[in-house]
Amino acid sequence: MRIISGGDTGLIKVIDPQKQKVLFQMGEQSNGRGVEFLKWADKSQESEIVASYKTGEVEFYFPGTGQRRFALLRPQNVATQGLFSENRDNNRYVQLDTD
C-alpha cells in the first residue's frame, strides 16, 4: 500500500506506511505553489498521478519512480474546481473545471 499526499508548498510525497518511509518526493517546493488537486490520472489504473497547482501548472507523475511525465499550463488567475483525466486510444485527455 502507498499513500500519496500533496502539500501547500507544492511537494508531493509517496509514502509506504508499513515501513514508515517516504519512497519518493515529486514536484518543486516553494511558497505559494500549493497542490490544489491530486488524483490518479486514470481511475482504472494506479500507474500515474496528476496534480494541479495554485501557480497554474498541471503535472503528471509516475508514482512508482517519482518521474514527471509531462506538464501543462492554465491561466494563473483561474481556480481549478475539478480535474478529469483518462487514457483513450493511446492519448491522454485532460479536462479542468474552472470558475
N, C-alpha and C positions, 0 to 999 in steps of 0.2 A: 504494500500500500504506500502511496505517496500523497503528501499534502502540498498543494501549490498555493502560495499566498503572494499578494502584491500590496505594497505599502504606499504611503503618501510621499515618499521620496522617489518613487519610480522603480525601485528594486523589486524583482520577482525572485522568490526562493522556492526550490523544490526540496522538500523535507521528507526524510524517512523517519516516521515517528517511533518505530521499533528500535532503531539504532540511535535515536535522538540526535540526528546528524543532518546538516544541510548538505544535500548532494550537489546542487548547482545554484548559482546566482546568475540571473539574466537581467538585461536592461542596464541603463545608466542611472546612477544615483545622483540626484540633485534636488534642491528645494524647489517646490512648485511643480514638479514633474508628475506627481501622483498618478497612480493607476485608477482609472475610472471604472473600467470593466475588465474582468479577467475570466476567460471561459475556454472550454475545449473548442478548437477551431471547427471540428466536425463532431456532432453529438454521437455518431456511430463508432468513433474511434478515439482513443486517448493517446494518439501519437503526435499531436500538435496543439499548442495553445495560442490564443490571440489575446492581446492586451491593448486597450485603448487608454491613452494618457491625456492628462489635462493640457498638455502642450500641443496636442493635435496629431501626434504620431499614433499609428496603429501598427503594431508589430506582431509578427508570427514567430513562434519559437518551437523547437523540438525539446520537450521537457526531459527526454531520456539522455540528451547530451548537453543541453544548455545552449545549443547553437541557434542563432537567429536565422530564420529562413528568408524573410523579406519584410519590408516596411512600406506603409502608405502614409500620406499626409491628408488631414482635413483642416478646414479653417479653424484657427485657434479660438475664435470668439463664439464658436458653436458647440454647445454642450452635447455630449452623446447621451441619449436616453436609453438606447438599446443597441445591440450588435448581433448580427446574424451572419454566419459563415457556413459554407458547405462546399464539398468537392463534388463536381458533376462532370462526367466525360473528361477526366484528367485536367479540369480547370477549377480554379478556386474562385468562388463567388462571395463577395462581401457586401453586406448592406448595413449602413449606420443609420439609426433612427435618431433624429436631432430635434431641437426645439422648433 
